Amino acid sequence: MLLPKYFSSKQFEMNSWTLNQCRTYANDFNNFYYDRDFSEKFDKLLSGLDESSSDEIKFILMRMNFLAFLNRESMFSEAEEEALKVQMNNIDAIKNQGSYYSLFEYKFVNCNMTIHNFYDDLGLKKIEHIDFSREREIIDVGAYIGDSSLILSKYTKKNVYAFEPFSDAFEELNQNIKLNEKDNILPFKLGLSNDIGRKQLFFSDDALSISTNDPEKSLSKGACTHVMEIETTTIDHFSKVHNLDIGIIKIDAEGSEQAVLLGAIQTIKSQKPILLISIYHNIDDFISIKPWVDSLGLGYSYKLTKPEATTLIEETMLICYQKNEKK
């Protein structure tokens, strides 16, 4: 269905036949966009053009891709549609047990669990040879109420170190650890960053939106109007003090992912853990984190997971792992 906002303009009225034909033609542009060598071809196309001409080319490509998108029956990908089916089944699997809620083998004091975490175990189900991590420690940055830590705990015979600086979430994290009788999940009311000290944490009235960087540059733009200070440390410092051999680092730090990575650089270089990194909180994370990991020259392979089937970009996670890693 054509969108009135875009197809009721004077330009459309003057040449509606051609513009309607372009909706079919747009598929060719969309196929070009998905070509493996798109970047190389596009760079050659822009080479030698002045700034205004380059901007015009980008605008035309964006518009043609938009027209191609209108030909779709859904704004969600086939993978997201499949994930939605699993997500709905998982929602149906939540049971009110009176004093707690259950989801599969897990128990929760409230129905606040992040359902999509259980779709592919934070992306870990996508990695072959995952068994190597079981003799190593796990770091969970942004543990929230503990749902991710509970999942991670079955991937190690050692400990999961769960970091959550937000007071309400930290309290529920402790309750869920106790409810599930997990003695290998160790909670810490700390933020992780690139230095040891104190940082600002921004949050909304209902505490559902949280940002650890400038909220006006994040997905939470306009929502986080309250601020508090949190204590921070670094993964490198924590790992050295506790003499850890780390197999997995999961980072969902509400916009501080790059700072957390900088504070973990020695650990990443020396131990090459699996990295599960949220890259959706701001555009710089989405564009820059994968090249940054690549620049370390550690031979990581990469996968992407977006288990939340009802959002456009939220919960997109980069999976960095060593192929055939043995430990």
Secondary structure, 3 states (H helix, E strand, C coil): CCCHHHHCCHHHHHCHHHHHHHHHHHHHHHHHHHCCCHHHHHHHHHCCCCHHHHHHHHHHHHHHHHHHHHCCCCCCCHHHHHHHHHHHHHHHHCEECCCCEEECCEEECCCCCCHHHHCCHHHHHHCCCHHHHHHCEEEEECCCCCHHHHHHHCCCCCCEEEECCCHHHHHHHHHHHHHCCCCCEEEECCEECCCCEEEEEEECCCCCCEECCCHHHCCCCCCCCEEEEEEEECHHHHHHHHCCCEEEEEECCCCCHHHHHHCCHHHHHHHCCEEEEECCCCHHHHHHHHHHHHHCCCCCEEEEECCCCCCCCCCCEEEEECCCCCC
